[in-house]
Amino acid sequence: MKKLFILMAAVVMMVACSKKEEEIKEDDSMSSISDTYIDSAIQRIVAQPVEIDIEMVERGVKSVASMWMEEDGSEQEFVEFCAKNYIANPTARHTLFNKIDRHIECLRGHGDMTYVDFMFPLHVVGDTLMDIDDMFAAYDPLAHFTDDMFESKIAFVALLNFPIYTLAEKNELGGKWSREQWAYARMADWFTSRIPASLTMAFTKTNSEAGTYIESYDIKMGKVRNEKGEQMFPDGMSLISHWNLRDELKTYYADSSAVAREKQEMIYQIMLRIIDQTIPQCVINSEDYVWYPYSNKVADLNAKEVEVEREADVRYQHLLNQFYACKAMDKYCPAYPTAIARAFDHDMEVSDKEIEEMFTTYLTSKESQAVVALVKSRLGRDLRPYDIWYDGFKTRSTINAEELSAKTRKLYPNNAAFKADMANILVKLGFSKEKAEFIQSKVEVDASRSAGHAWTSQAKFEPSRLRTRIKPDGFDYLGYNIACHEFGHNVEQTISIQDVDYYTMARVPSTAFTEALAFVFQKRDLELLGIKSKDEKAEAMNTIDIFWNGYEMMGVSLVDLYTWRWMYDHQDATAAELKEQVMKIAVEVWNKYYAPYFGVEDSPILAVYSHMISYPLYLSNYAYGNLVEAQLEEHFAGKNLGEEVLRIYKGGRLTPNHWMRNATGADVTIDALLKQTSDALDKLK
């Protein structure tokens, strides 16, 4: 799942400013240095009686100039700064790098630990929440990080000696770089923007509010009724939108009864009410009323119908607030001047145009049509829009969910039991006992208020954290399945910071690559329980399952992307106008890429995803992650999974194609998964 911690870390590390927001005028330029003084600084450096790499001097001086503002000093002071602080000697420069690298890890790690503590009440079951918890969650202890780095001139020293490379340059030159050169280039990535700390804090507050809205958006299913007045779901069942609603719907594919179908239809109807905001406000996270989603009537607990108000477009107001908070940062990010550019070019290091082309090619492929036809054949009925979540390609789809939950509850009655079994899980996957125990020691497990997430560590001395929903009687199957996914994140998070050679190289190219490993772990959840498929076609089914996940998420990702493009083109839109447009976009994407195969038009189901509200522009990472997963799974075949995971993920934060070449010998592409799917379909015939 997207992970709030990744989003916040990316924003915090990328931004800062040395002026108060109100002091900055619209016509201010990021740089106050003219070409004349840039040339003067270069000449001062190259005139030194030492061997000088002129190309690196020019790149370093221009990197500093691009971020130098009037309050940083005069143009002559800029020249003096460059002449004084450029280090030509390679040994001395590497010593400088190590010092900055170590100190930044210290700052980020301790700042993140503070933020984890602030967010803990909101994320983890336990404390009764108060307004003060939201206030602390909205406070970002690292908001002034880059601000302070520029004011102290530390950022300028870094940029001068370890200058900025564009994404295109990294992709072109990176294949010939040493690990040291990669590490140097990544240091500059910390200082490519200067956003006012006030705007960073404002974003943190806005994002926290959106996250709290989503994480407390529970539907009390025991209070839901069909039009006959029948209770379809057990008392006490509380499903968060959309994650738990979707996952509950998936469980009924193992049951072909009419009752199971009716439950799926009921969940779909609830989702439609959430999307168009006709859901009664009083039934959200409340057991005080009985709700009939089809007629949208509400009754009190004495069965007396009551008049209630709908939710007042709150969902879309949160989305607008996220947009405004991101838009306010744009002018301070000259290299990535929109939230879209920052999400794709900076964070994913793949352009939105490239992602759009990749996804639309995938969605219109002959393999997509063939797999949808296979789903229809396996279900033996006409398809419904919610069948984008068809779960029948997994081994568990043939096993009763309650049987699985009984097994997981016995194994994992609480979070401590899962924590204690982590090393055993890793050994089953091919990790050595020593490495498995080390990784286990670096992961904490908590009961999540929301559907679940993994919170990455930002330093070697900090643990990563696994959060999943844990019921009073232990892990049900869904909680266990989510825990397996999140544990995959934790394994990546541990390896890519503990085993990487330089801190600037810690982590992965983008969150798609941590999602890929999370998928790899999640897919093996039954295997880890000792349940093995006897189906000779299981491998082909697994391939199609990966394809199907991508098919679902690519359409959703396009809705997310198109919505942000629309908001940039309509910056004065109201929440009501945004709601109508999101629904319109969702229907258009559905009709273009899904309706021709499903045979059902005009469904807005792709707009239900909670990620759109609480994790701006994150959804594409899931679909891109499916492509990465497919290539990794192909590579893992016949190899020791644990050993390969260790080898690959300690490579750290290369750009996507360089990372994948190191991992498998090929670039990231849709072709591998399309070919695998075509072969799998042939086997199933």
C-alpha positions as CSV (number, residue, x, y, z in Angstrom):
1,M,0.0,0.0,0.0
2,K,1.2,3.5,-0.4
3,K,2.7,4.4,2.3
4,L,2.4,7.7,4.0
5,F,5.9,7.6,5.3
6,I,7.4,7.3,1.8
7,L,5.4,10.3,0.5
8,M,6.4,12.4,3.5
9,A,10.1,11.5,3.3
10,A,10.2,12.3,-0.4
11,V,8.6,15.8,0.2
12,V,10.7,16.6,3.2
13,M,14.0,15.7,1.7
14,M,13.3,17.5,-1.5
15,V,12.2,20.8,-0.3
16,A,13.1,24.0,1.7
17,C,13.4,27.7,1.5
18,S,15.2,30.6,3.2
19,K,12.4,33.2,2.9
20,K,9.1,33.3,4.7
21,E,6.3,32.5,2.3
22,E,4.7,36.0,2.8
23,E,8.0,37.7,1.9
24,I,8.3,36.0,-1.5
25,K,6.7,37.8,-4.4
26,E,5.4,36.1,-7.6
27,D,8.1,37.7,-9.8
28,D,11.0,36.5,-7.6
29,S,13.5,34.4,-9.4
30,M,15.0,31.3,-7.8
31,S,18.5,32.4,-8.8
32,S,20.0,35.8,-8.3
33,I,23.3,35.0,-10.0
34,S,24.1,36.3,-13.5
35,D,26.1,34.4,-16.2
36,T,29.0,36.9,-15.7
37,Y,29.5,35.9,-12.1
38,I,29.1,32.2,-12.9
39,D,31.9,32.5,-15.4
40,S,34.0,34.4,-12.8
41,A,33.5,31.7,-10.2
42,I,34.5,29.0,-12.7
43,Q,37.7,30.9,-13.7
44,R,38.6,31.4,-10.0
45,I,38.5,27.7,-9.4
46,V,40.3,26.5,-12.6
47,A,43.1,29.0,-12.0
48,Q,44.2,27.0,-8.9
49,P,47.6,25.3,-9.3
50,V,46.1,21.8,-9.1
51,E,44.6,19.4,-11.6
52,I,41.0,20.4,-12.2
53,D,38.1,18.6,-14.0
54,I,36.6,21.6,-15.8
55,E,33.4,19.9,-16.7
56,M,32.7,19.1,-13.0
57,V,33.6,22.6,-12.0
58,E,31.1,24.1,-14.4
59,R,28.4,21.7,-13.4
60,G,29.0,22.3,-9.7
61,V,29.1,26.1,-10.0
62,K,25.9,26.1,-12.1
63,S,24.2,23.8,-9.6
64,V,24.9,26.3,-6.8
65,A,23.9,29.3,-8.9
66,S,20.5,27.7,-9.7
67,M,19.6,27.7,-6.0
68,W,21.4,30.9,-4.8
69,M,19.0,33.6,-3.6
70,E,19.7,37.3,-2.7
71,E,19.7,36.6,1.0
72,D,22.4,34.0,0.5
73,G,24.8,36.7,-0.4
74,S,25.9,39.1,-3.2
75,E,27.1,37.8,-6.5
76,Q,30.7,38.5,-5.5
77,E,30.1,36.6,-2.3
78,F,28.8,33.7,-4.5
79,V,32.1,33.8,-6.4
80,E,34.2,33.8,-3.2
81,F,32.1,31.0,-1.7
82,C,32.7,28.8,-4.8
83,A,36.4,29.5,-4.9
84,K,36.8,28.7,-1.3
85,N,34.7,25.6,-1.0
86,Y,35.4,23.7,-4.2
87,I,37.5,20.6,-3.4
88,A,39.6,19.4,-6.3
89,N,41.5,16.6,-4.6
90,P,39.5,13.3,-5.0
91,T,40.5,11.9,-1.6
92,A,39.5,15.1,0.2
93,R,36.3,15.3,-1.8
94,H,35.4,11.7,-0.7
95,T,36.1,12.6,2.9
96,L,33.7,15.5,2.6
97,F,31.1,13.3,1.0
98,N,31.3,10.7,3.9
99,K,30.9,13.5,6.5
100,I,27.8,14.9,4.8
101,D,26.4,11.4,4.2
102,R,26.8,10.4,7.8
103,H,25.4,13.7,9.3
104,I,22.3,13.6,6.9
105,E,21.5,10.1,8.0
106,C,21.7,11.2,11.6
107,L,19.3,14.2,11.0
108,R,16.9,12.2,8.9
109,G,16.8,9.2,11.2
110,H,16.2,11.1,14.4
111,G,13.7,13.4,12.8
112,D,11.8,10.4,11.4
113,M,11.8,8.7,14.8
114,T,10.2,11.9,16.3
115,Y,7.6,11.9,13.5
116,V,6.8,8.2,14.0
117,D,6.1,9.0,17.7
118,F,3.8,11.9,16.7
119,M,1.9,9.7,14.2
120,F,1.7,6.6,16.5
121,P,-1.7,7.4,18.1
122,L,-3.3,7.9,14.7
123,H,-1.8,4.8,13.1
124,V,-1.8,2.3,15.9
125,V,-4.7,0.8,17.9
126,G,-4.6,1.8,21.5
127,D,-5.0,5.4,22.7
128,T,-8.3,7.3,22.7
129,L,-7.7,10.0,20.1
130,M,-7.9,13.7,21.0
131,D,-7.5,16.8,18.9
132,I,-4.0,17.2,20.2
133,D,-3.0,14.0,18.4
134,D,-4.0,15.5,15.1
135,M,-2.1,18.6,15.9
136,F,1.1,16.8,16.6
137,A,0.5,14.6,13.5
138,A,0.3,17.7,11.4
139,Y,3.7,18.9,12.8
140,D,6.7,17.9,10.7
141,P,10.0,18.0,12.7
142,L,11.9,17.8,9.4
143,A,10.0,20.6,7.7
144,H,12.9,23.0,8.1
145,F,15.6,20.5,7.1
146,T,16.5,21.8,3.7
147,D,15.8,25.3,4.7
148,D,18.4,25.0,7.4
149,M,20.8,23.2,5.0
150,F,20.7,26.2,2.6
151,E,20.9,28.9,5.3
152,S,23.9,27.2,6.8
153,K,25.5,26.8,3.3
154,I,25.8,23.0,3.8
155,A,23.6,22.4,0.8
156,F,25.7,24.7,-1.3
157,V,28.9,22.9,-0.4
158,A,27.2,19.7,-1.4
159,L,25.9,21.0,-4.7
160,L,29.3,22.6,-5.6
161,N,31.2,19.4,-5.1
162,F,28.5,16.8,-5.9
163,P,26.5,18.6,-8.6
164,I,23.0,18.0,-10.1
165,Y,22.4,15.5,-12.9
166,T,19.1,15.3,-14.7
167,L,17.2,12.1,-15.0
168,A,18.2,11.9,-18.7
169,E,21.8,12.3,-17.8
170,K,21.6,9.6,-15.1
171,N,20.1,7.2,-17.6
172,E,22.7,8.0,-20.2
173,L,25.8,8.1,-18.1
174,G,24.9,5.8,-15.2
175,G,25.8,2.6,-16.9
176,K,29.5,3.6,-16.8
177,W,29.4,5.1,-13.3
178,S,31.1,3.6,-10.3
179,R,29.2,3.2,-7.1
180,E,31.0,6.2,-5.8
181,Q,29.9,8.3,-8.8
182,W,26.3,7.2,-8.3
183,A,26.4,8.1,-4.6
184,Y,27.8,11.5,-5.5
185,A,25.0,12.1,-8.0
186,R,22.4,11.1,-5.5
187,M,23.6,13.5,-2.9
188,A,22.6,16.4,-5.1
189,D,19.1,15.0,-5.4
190,W,18.5,16.1,-1.8
191,F,18.9,19.8,-2.7
192,T,17.2,20.3,-6.1
193,S,14.4,22.5,-4.7
194,R,13.8,25.2,-2.1
195,I,10.2,25.3,-0.9
196,P,9.3,27.5,2.1
197,A,9.1,25.5,5.2
198,S,5.7,26.9,5.9
199,L,4.5,25.3,2.7
200,T,6.0,22.0,3.7
201,M,4.3,22.2,7.0
202,A,1.0,23.1,5.3
203,F,1.3,20.0,3.1
204,T,2.1,17.8,6.1
205,K,-1.1,19.1,7.9
206,T,-3.2,18.7,4.8
207,N,-1.9,15.2,4.0
208,S,-2.4,14.2,7.7
209,E,-6.0,15.4,7.6
210,A,-6.7,13.5,4.4
211,G,-5.1,10.4,5.9
212,T,-7.2,10.7,9.1
213,Y,-10.3,11.1,7.0
214,I,-9.6,7.9,5.1
215,E,-8.3,5.9,8.1
216,S,-11.5,6.6,10.0
217,Y,-13.8,5.9,7.1
218,D,-15.3,2.7,8.4
219,I,-18.6,1.2,7.3
220,K,-20.3,-0.8,10.0
221,M,-21.5,-3.7,7.9
222,G,-23.6,-5.3,10.7
223,K,-25.9,-2.2,10.3
224,V,-26.3,-2.6,6.5
225,R,-29.6,-4.1,5.2
226,N,-30.9,-5.2,1.8
227,E,-34.2,-3.9,0.6
228,K,-36.0,-6.8,2.3
229,G,-34.6,-5.6,5.6
230,E,-32.2,-8.6,5.9
231,Q,-28.8,-8.3,7.6
232,M,-26.2,-9.6,5.2
233,F,-23.1,-9.2,7.3
234,P,-22.2,-10.0,10.9
235,D,-22.4,-7.6,13.8
236,G,-19.0,-6.1,14.6
237,M,-17.7,-6.2,11.0
238,S,-16.1,-2.8,10.3
239,L,-14.7,-2.3,6.8
240,I,-12.6,0.7,5.9
241,S,-13.1,2.3,2.4
242,H,-12.0,1.2,0.0
243,W,-9.4,-1.3,1.1
244,N,-11.4,-3.5,3.4
245,L,-14.6,-3.3,1.3
246,R,-12.6,-4.5,-1.7
247,D,-10.9,-7.3,0.2
248,E,-14.2,-8.5,1.7
249,L,-15.7,-8.5,-1.8
250,K,-12.8,-10.6,-3.0
251,T,-13.4,-13.4,-0.4
252,Y,-16.8,-14.2,-1.9
253,Y,-15.3,-15.5,-5.2
254,A,-14.6,-18.8,-3.3
255,D,-18.4,-19.1,-2.8
256,S,-20.6,-19.5,-5.8
257,S,-23.9,-19.1,-3.9
258,A,-26.5,-16.5,-4.5
259,V,-25.9,-15.1,-1.0
260,A,-22.2,-14.5,-1.9
261,R,-23.2,-12.7,-5.1
262,E,-25.7,-10.5,-3.2
263,K,-23.0,-9.5,-0.7
264,Q,-20.7,-8.5,-3.6
265,E,-23.5,-6.4,-5.1
266,M,-24.2,-4.8,-1.7
267,I,-20.5,-3.8,-1.3
268,Y,-20.5,-2.4,-4.8
269,Q,-23.6,-0.3,-4.1
270,I,-21.9,1.0,-1.0
271,M,-18.9,2.0,-3.0
272,L,-21.1,3.9,-5.5
273,R,-22.6,5.9,-2.7
274,I,-19.1,6.8,-1.5
275,I,-18.0,7.9,-4.9
276,D,-21.0,10.1,-5.6
277,Q,-21.1,11.3,-2.0
278,T,-24.8,10.3,-1.6
279,I,-23.8,8.2,1.4
280,P,-25.5,9.4,4.6
281,Q,-23.0,11.2,6.8
282,C,-24.5,9.5,9.9
283,V,-23.6,5.9,8.8
284,I,-19.9,6.6,8.4
285,N,-18.0,5.0,11.3
286,S,-21.2,4.8,13.3
287,E,-23.4,2.0,14.6
288,D,-26.2,4.3,15.6
289,Y,-28.3,3.8,12.5
290,V,-29.4,1.0,10.1
291,W,-28.7,1.8,6.4
292,Y,-30.3,0.5,3.2
293,P,-27.7,1.4,0.5
294,Y,-30.0,0.7,-2.5
295,S,-32.8,3.0,-1.5
296,N,-30.4,5.0,0.7
297,K,-32.9,5.1,3.5
298,V,-31.8,5.3,7.1
299,A,-33.5,4.1,10.3
300,D,-32.7,4.4,13.9
301,L,-32.1,1.4,16.1
302,N,-35.9,1.2,16.8
303,A,-36.5,0.7,13.0
304,K,-38.0,4.2,12.6
305,E,-37.0,5.9,9.4
306,V,-35.2,9.2,9.8
307,E,-34.2,12.1,7.6
308,V,-30.5,12.5,7.3
309,E,-28.0,14.5,5.3
310,R,-25.5,13.1,2.8
311,E,-21.8,13.5,3.2
312,A,-21.1,17.0,1.8
313,D,-18.4,16.3,-0.8
314,V,-15.9,15.9,1.9
315,R,-14.0,13.3,0.0
316,Y,-13.3,15.7,-2.9
317,Q,-12.6,18.7,-0.7
318,H,-9.7,16.7,0.8
319,L,-8.5,15.9,-2.7
320,L,-8.7,19.6,-3.6
321,N,-6.8,20.5,-0.4
322,Q,-4.0,18.1,-1.4
323,F,-3.8,19.8,-4.8
324,Y,-3.7,23.3,-3.3
325,A,-0.9,22.2,-0.9
326,C,1.1,20.7,-3.7
327,K,0.4,23.6,-6.2
328,A,1.8,26.1,-3.7
329,M,5.1,24.4,-3.9
330,D,5.5,24.5,-7.7
331,K,7.3,27.8,-8.1
332,Y,10.0,26.7,-5.7
333,C,10.8,23.5,-7.7
334,P,12.3,24.7,-11.0
335,A,13.5,21.3,-12.0
336,Y,10.1,19.7,-11.2
337,P,7.6,22.5,-11.5
338,T,4.3,20.6,-10.9
339,A,3.2,17.9,-8.5
340,I,2.8,15.6,-11.5
341,A,6.5,16.2,-12.5
342,R,7.6,15.6,-8.9
343,A,5.6,12.4,-8.6
344,F,6.8,10.9,-11.9
345,D,10.1,12.5,-13.0
346,H,11.5,13.0,-9.5
347,D,9.9,10.2,-7.4
348,M,9.3,7.4,-9.9
349,E,12.0,8.7,-12.3
350,V,9.7,7.8,-15.2
351,S,7.7,10.5,-17.0
352,D,3.9,10.6,-16.8
353,K,3.8,10.5,-20.6
354,E,5.9,7.3,-20.6
355,I,3.7,5.8,-17.9
356,E,0.5,6.8,-19.8
357,E,1.8,5.2,-23.0
358,M,2.9,2.1,-21.2
359,F,-0.4,1.6,-19.4
360,T,-2.7,2.3,-22.3
361,T,-0.8,-0.1,-24.5
362,Y,-1.2,-2.7,-21.8
363,L,-4.9,-2.1,-21.3
364,T,-5.6,-2.4,-25.0
365,S,-3.5,-5.5,-25.6
366,K,-4.9,-8.7,-26.9
367,E,-3.8,-10.3,-23.6
368,S,-6.2,-7.9,-21.7
369,Q,-9.1,-9.0,-23.9
370,A,-8.2,-12.7,-23.5
371,V,-7.8,-12.5,-19.7
372,V,-11.1,-10.7,-19.3
373,A,-12.7,-13.5,-21.4
374,L,-11.1,-16.0,-19.1
375,V,-12.5,-14.4,-16.0
376,K,-16.0,-14.4,-17.6
377,S,-15.6,-18.1,-18.5
378,R,-14.4,-19.0,-15.0
379,L,-17.3,-17.2,-13.3
380,G,-19.8,-18.6,-15.7
381,R,-21.9,-15.4,-15.9
382,D,-21.9,-11.9,-17.3
383,L,-19.3,-9.7,-15.8
384,R,-20.0,-6.9,-13.3
385,P,-17.7,-3.8,-12.8
386,Y,-16.5,-5.1,-9.4
387,D,-15.1,-8.2,-11.2
388,I,-11.9,-6.1,-11.7
389,W,-11.2,-7.6,-8.3
390,Y,-11.8,-11.2,-9.3
391,D,-9.6,-13.2,-7.1
392,G,-9.9,-16.6,-8.7
393,F,-6.4,-16.9,-10.1
394,K,-4.9,-17.3,-6.6
395,T,-4.7,-20.7,-4.9
396,R,-6.5,-19.3,-1.9
397,S,-9.6,-18.5,-4.0
398,T,-10.6,-22.2,-3.8
399,I,-10.2,-22.3,0.0
400,N,-12.9,-21.1,2.4
401,A,-11.9,-17.8,3.9
402,E,-13.0,-18.9,7.4
403,E,-10.8,-22.0,7.2
404,L,-7.9,-19.8,6.4
405,S,-8.7,-17.3,9.2
406,A,-9.0,-20.1,11.7
407,K,-5.4,-21.2,10.8
408,T,-4.0,-17.7,10.9
409,R,-5.7,-16.9,14.2
410,K,-4.1,-19.9,15.8
411,L,-0.7,-19.1,14.4
412,Y,-0.8,-15.4,15.2
413,P,-3.1,-14.5,18.1
414,N,-1.4,-11.1,18.4
415,N,1.3,-8.9,16.9
416,A,4.0,-10.4,19.1
417,A,3.4,-13.8,17.6
418,F,3.8,-12.6,14.1
419,K,7.0,-10.7,15.1
420,A,8.3,-13.9,16.7
421,D,7.7,-15.9,13.5
422,M,9.3,-13.4,11.0
423,A,12.7,-15.2,11.0
424,N,11.0,-18.5,10.4
425,I,9.1,-17.0,7.4
426,L,12.3,-15.7,5.9
427,V,14.1,-19.0,6.3
428,K,11.3,-20.6,4.4
429,L,11.9,-18.1,1.6
430,G,15.6,-19.0,1.4
431,F,17.2,-16.5,3.7
432,S,20.0,-17.8,6.0
433,K,19.0,-18.1,9.7
434,E,21.5,-15.4,10.6
435,K,20.2,-12.9,8.1
436,A,16.6,-13.8,8.9
437,E,17.1,-13.1,12.5
438,F,18.9,-9.8,11.8
439,I,16.0,-8.6,9.6
440,Q,13.5,-9.7,12.3
441,S,15.4,-7.6,14.8
442,K,14.9,-4.5,12.6
443,V,11.1,-4.7,12.2
444,E,8.4,-3.8,14.7
445,V,4.8,-5.0,14.4
446,D,1.8,-3.0,15.5
447,A,-2.0,-3.3,15.2
448,S,-3.1,-0.7,12.7
449,R,-6.2,1.5,12.8
450,S,-6.3,1.5,9.0
451,A,-5.9,-1.3,6.5
452,G,-2.2,-1.5,7.0
453,H,1.1,0.0,5.9
454,A,4.8,-0.3,6.3
455,W,6.8,2.7,7.7
456,T,10.3,2.7,6.5
457,S,13.3,3.5,8.6
458,Q,15.4,6.5,7.6
459,A,18.7,5.4,9.3
460,K,20.5,2.2,10.2
461,F,19.8,2.8,13.9
462,E,16.0,3.0,13.3
463,P,13.7,0.0,12.8
464,S,11.1,-0.2,10.1
465,R,7.5,-0.8,11.1
466,L,4.8,-3.2,10.0
467,R,1.1,-2.3,10.6
468,T,-1.9,-4.4,9.8
469,R,-5.4,-4.8,11.2
470,I,-5.4,-7.3,14.1
471,K,-8.7,-8.4,15.5
472,P,-9.2,-9.2,19.2
473,D,-8.9,-12.9,18.5
474,G,-5.8,-12.5,16.3
475,F,-4.9,-12.2,12.7
476,D,-7.8,-13.2,10.4
477,Y,-6.7,-14.2,6.9
478,L,-7.0,-10.7,5.4
479,G,-4.9,-9.2,8.2
480,Y,-2.3,-12.0,7.7
481,N,-2.3,-11.5,3.9
482,I,-1.8,-7.7,4.4
483,A,1.0,-8.5,6.9
484,C,2.8,-10.6,4.3
485,H,2.6,-7.7,1.8
486,E,3.9,-5.2,4.4
487,F,6.6,-7.6,5.5
488,G,7.9,-7.6,1.9
489,H,8.2,-3.8,2.2
490,N,10.0,-4.2,5.6
491,V,12.5,-6.7,4.1
492,E,13.3,-4.3,1.3
493,Q,13.5,-1.4,3.7
494,T,16.0,-3.2,5.9
495,I,18.3,-4.6,3.2
496,S,18.3,-1.3,1.2
497,I,19.5,0.7,4.1
498,Q,21.5,-1.8,6.2
499,D,23.4,-3.4,3.3
500,V,23.8,-0.5,0.9
501,D,27.3,0.9,0.6
502,Y,26.4,4.7,0.8
503,Y,23.5,6.3,2.6
504,T,22.8,8.5,-0.4
505,M,22.1,5.2,-2.3
506,A,19.7,3.9,0.4
507,R,16.3,2.7,-0.7
508,V,15.1,1.7,-4.2
509,P,14.6,3.7,-7.4
510,S,11.0,4.4,-6.5
511,T,8.2,2.9,-4.4
512,A,7.2,0.7,-7.3
513,F,10.3,-1.4,-6.6
514,T,9.4,-1.9,-2.9
515,E,5.8,-2.7,-4.0
516,A,7.2,-5.4,-6.3
517,L,8.8,-7.2,-3.4
518,A,5.7,-6.7,-1.3
519,F,3.8,-8.5,-4.0
520,V,6.3,-11.3,-4.2
521,F,5.9,-11.9,-0.4
522,Q,2.1,-11.5,-0.5
523,K,1.8,-14.0,-3.3
524,R,3.5,-16.7,-1.2
525,D,1.2,-16.3,1.8
526,L,-0.3,-19.7,1.5
527,E,3.0,-21.4,0.9
528,L,4.2,-19.9,4.1
529,L,1.2,-21.4,5.9
530,G,2.2,-24.8,4.5
531,I,-0.6,-24.9,1.9
532,K,0.6,-25.9,-1.5
533,S,-1.4,-26.0,-4.7
534,K,-1.8,-29.4,-6.4
535,D,-2.8,-27.6,-9.6
536,E,-0.3,-28.3,-12.4
537,K,-1.3,-25.1,-13.9
538,A,-0.6,-23.0,-10.8
539,E,2.4,-21.3,-12.4
540,A,0.4,-20.1,-15.3
541,M,-2.4,-18.9,-12.9
542,N,0.2,-16.9,-10.9
543,T,1.3,-15.2,-14.1
544,I,-2.2,-14.3,-15.0
545,D,-2.9,-13.1,-11.5
546,I,0.0,-10.6,-11.8
547,F,-1.3,-9.5,-15.1
548,W,-4.8,-9.1,-13.7
549,N,-3.5,-6.9,-10.8
550,G,-1.8,-4.7,-13.3
551,Y,-4.9,-4.5,-15.5
552,E,-6.9,-3.3,-12.5
553,M,-4.4,-0.7,-11.2
554,M,-3.4,0.8,-14.6
555,G,-6.9,2.1,-15.2
556,V,-7.1,3.5,-11.7
557,S,-3.7,5.1,-12.1
558,L,-4.9,6.8,-15.3
559,V,-8.0,8.2,-13.4
560,D,-5.6,9.6,-10.8
561,L,-3.3,11.1,-13.4
562,Y,-6.1,12.6,-15.5
563,T,-7.7,14.1,-12.4
564,W,-4.5,15.9,-11.5
565,R,-4.1,17.2,-15.0
566,W,-7.7,18.5,-14.8
567,M,-7.1,20.2,-11.5
568,Y,-4.1,22.0,-12.9
569,D,-6.2,23.2,-15.8
570,H,-9.1,24.2,-13.5
571,Q,-7.5,25.6,-10.4
572,D,-10.6,27.4,-9.3
573,A,-12.8,24.3,-9.2
574,T,-15.1,23.6,-6.3
575,A,-15.3,20.2,-4.5
576,A,-18.7,19.6,-6.2
577,E,-17.2,20.4,-9.6
578,L,-14.3,18.1,-8.9
579,K,-16.6,15.3,-7.8
580,E,-18.4,15.5,-11.1
581,Q,-15.2,15.6,-13.1
582,V,-13.6,12.6,-11.2
583,M,-16.7,10.6,-11.9
584,K,-16.7,11.7,-15.5
585,I,-13.0,10.7,-15.9
586,A,-13.6,7.4,-14.2
587,V,-16.5,6.6,-16.5
588,E,-14.5,7.6,-19.6
589,V,-11.5,5.4,-18.6
590,W,-13.9,2.6,-17.8
591,N,-15.8,2.9,-21.1
592,K,-12.6,3.1,-23.2
593,Y,-10.5,0.3,-21.6
594,Y,-12.9,-1.9,-19.7
595,A,-16.4,-1.7,-21.0
596,P,-15.5,-3.2,-24.5
597,Y,-14.3,-6.4,-22.7
598,F,-16.7,-6.4,-19.7
599,G,-19.8,-5.6,-21.6
600,V,-20.9,-3.0,-19.0
601,E,-20.7,0.7,-19.6
602,D,-20.7,3.9,-17.5
603,S,-19.4,2.5,-14.2
604,P,-17.4,5.0,-12.0
605,I,-15.9,2.2,-9.9
606,L,-12.3,3.3,-10.7
607,A,-12.9,6.4,-8.6
608,V,-13.4,4.6,-5.3
609,Y,-9.7,4.2,-4.5
610,S,-8.7,5.8,-1.2
611,H,-5.2,6.3,-2.4
612,M,-6.4,9.1,-4.6
613,I,-7.4,11.1,-1.5
614,S,-4.7,10.3,1.0
615,Y,-1.6,9.5,-1.2
616,P,-1.4,12.1,-4.0
617,L,-0.3,10.6,-7.4
618,Y,0.9,7.3,-5.8
619,L,-1.3,4.8,-7.6
620,S,0.9,4.4,-10.7
621,N,3.6,2.8,-8.4
622,Y,1.4,-0.2,-7.9
623,A,0.9,-0.9,-11.6
624,Y,4.5,-0.2,-12.4
625,G,5.3,-2.4,-9.5
626,N,3.4,-5.3,-11.2
627,L,5.7,-4.9,-14.2
628,V,8.8,-5.0,-11.9
629,E,7.4,-8.0,-10.0
630,A,6.8,-9.9,-13.3
631,Q,10.4,-9.4,-14.3
632,L,11.7,-10.3,-10.9
633,E,9.6,-13.4,-10.6
634,E,10.9,-14.6,-14.0
635,H,14.4,-14.0,-12.7
636,F,13.7,-15.8,-9.4
637,A,12.6,-19.0,-11.1
638,G,15.0,-21.8,-10.2
639,K,17.1,-19.6,-7.9
640,N,17.3,-19.1,-4.2
641,L,14.8,-16.3,-3.5
642,G,16.4,-15.1,-0.3
643,E,19.9,-14.9,-1.8
644,E,18.7,-13.1,-4.9
645,V,16.6,-10.6,-2.9
646,L,19.7,-9.8,-0.8
647,R,21.9,-9.3,-4.0
648,I,19.4,-7.2,-5.9
649,Y,18.1,-4.9,-3.2
650,K,21.4,-4.0,-1.7
651,G,22.0,-2.2,-5.1
652,G,20.1,0.7,-3.7
653,R,18.7,3.7,-5.5
654,L,19.8,3.4,-9.1
655,T,17.4,4.8,-11.7
656,P,14.7,2.2,-12.7
657,N,16.3,0.8,-15.9
658,H,19.8,0.7,-14.3
659,W,18.4,-1.1,-11.3
660,M,16.6,-3.7,-13.4
661,R,19.6,-4.3,-15.6
662,N,21.6,-5.0,-12.4
663,A,18.8,-7.3,-11.2
664,T,17.8,-9.2,-14.3
665,G,19.9,-7.9,-17.2
666,A,17.0,-6.0,-18.9
667,D,15.1,-2.7,-18.8
668,V,11.7,-2.3,-17.2
669,T,9.1,-3.1,-19.8
670,I,5.6,-4.3,-20.3
671,D,6.7,-6.8,-22.9
672,A,7.9,-9.4,-20.4
673,L,4.6,-9.6,-18.6
674,L,2.6,-9.6,-21.9
675,K,4.7,-12.5,-23.2
676,Q,4.4,-14.4,-19.9
677,T,0.7,-13.9,-20.0
678,S,0.3,-15.1,-23.6
679,D,2.3,-18.2,-22.7
680,A,0.2,-18.8,-19.6
681,L,-3.0,-18.5,-21.5
682,D,-1.8,-21.1,-24.0
683,K,-1.0,-23.5,-21.1
684,L,-4.5,-23.0,-19.7
685,K,-6.1,-23.9,-23.1
